[in-house]
Structure formats: structure tokens, C-alpha cells
Amino acid sequence: MILPTKHISQDEALLGVGATVLMHLQQPMTVSGLWERLRSEPNVGTFERFVLAANLLHMIGAIDMKSGLIVRTAP
């Protein structure tokens, strides 16, 4: 579910959803604002998958929360 496998494509894996999240996170945004932007993306699907991908990105240090906004960390 986190990584692509023989039965889970790259777009459907949480890593692929995380890549979509990062692609749309060009500036600091609220959680609800980012969800509104991503809800129409076919590979994100549900709010649950969005939250799981955001948690994964936070755990690996790709995003952080500052003053109630999700921000990308320095590459």
C-alpha cells in the first residue's frame, strides 16, 4: 500500500499520492485548502488516502506544519 507492487500501481500507492500532494503544495496551505485542491485528483481518491499520504510525507520529513499551514521542507 505504501510502495508500488505487482498489483498496486505507482499512482495508487501512498508514495504516488504523496508525490501528487507535493506537486500541488507550491505554497503553504491549510489542510482543508490542500484537500479541496486534491479531491478531484483520481489517484488521491478519498480523504483517508490524502491523510495517510500526508502522514507519510511528514514522517519522511518532506512536509511540516507551521502556524496551522502545511509547508514543504527544504529539499
PyMOL commands that set and color helices and strands:
alter all, ss='L'
color gray80, all
select helices_A, chain A and resi 14-24+31-38+47-59
alter helices_A, ss='H'
color red, helices_A
select strands_A, chain A and resi 63-66+69-72
alter strands_A, ss='S'
color yellow, strands_A
deselect
rebuild
show_as cartoon
